[in-house]
Amino acid sequence: MSIYLGNLSIEDIEKRTGITLTDEHRRYMNEHRQMEVNSTPIKEGFWHGFDIPFMIMTSDKETAKEYVDMLSAYDWSKSKEPLRIGY
């Protein structure tokens, strides 16, 4: 059994990583953020940010790949801490 805690916003993720997203990426992620995941699964195409473990959880493999591709545009070598992306 896995336990995931937290409900991180994009701003929270930016603060923890030190990475600043473009306005376009921030807007897209805000439109596809699912805040409630306790009683419902993540909807297709959406994501949820967890604090513990520090990660973006998506609905499916294709959505996870979309976020990996989008976030790969940034210099993660300067990130304060690693961010995982899963589904």
N, C-alpha and C positions, 0 to 999 in steps of 0.2 A: 504494500500500500504506500503510495506517495502522498506527501502533504505539501501543498503549495500555499503560501501566505502572501497577502498584500494585493494592492490595487494601484499600481503605479501609473502615473500620467506620463505623457511625453516629456513634460518639464522635469519630472522626477528622474526619468531615464537620462536626460541630457545632463542633469546635475551630477548624477552618479558616475557617468562615463566621461564627462568633460567634452563630449561631442555635441556640436550645435548643428541641428538639422536645417535644411533649407526650408523656406516657408512652404514650398510645394509639398515636400515630404511631411512636414508637420501637419499641414492641412489634410493630406490624404490619411495619415495615421489617425488623426482626430476623428475623421469621418468613419473610420473602420475599427474604432476601439469599442470593445464590449466591456462595460463596467461590471455587470453582474454575471458571475460564473458559479456561484455556490449551488444553485438549484437547476441551472440550465447549462447545457454544453455550449461551447463557443460556436457561434454561427459561421457558416461557410463564408470565407473571405474576411473574417474579423480576427482580432487579436486581443489579448489581455496581458497586462504587465504584472508580473509577480515580483515581490521583494525578496522572498526566500523560497526557492532559489531565485537569484536575479536573472530573470529571463522574460522573453516575449513568447507566449504560448499562442499558437494559431490553431485554426480549425482542421487543417489538413496539410499534407506535404506540399502541395502546389502553392498554398498561401505562405507557408514557411519559406519556400524557395524565393517567392516574390520579395519577401522582406530581407532575406539574405542578399539578393541581388541589389535591392535598393540601398541597404546599409553598407554594402561593400564599397560604395563610392566614397566613404569617409576614411580618414587615416586613423585606424584603430590602434596603431602602435603607440599612440599618445593617450589612449583611453586610461582613465583612472582604475577601472576594473572591467573584466570581461563580461559581455552580455551574451547569454545563450538564446538561441531561437529553436523552438521545438513545436511539435504538433501531437 
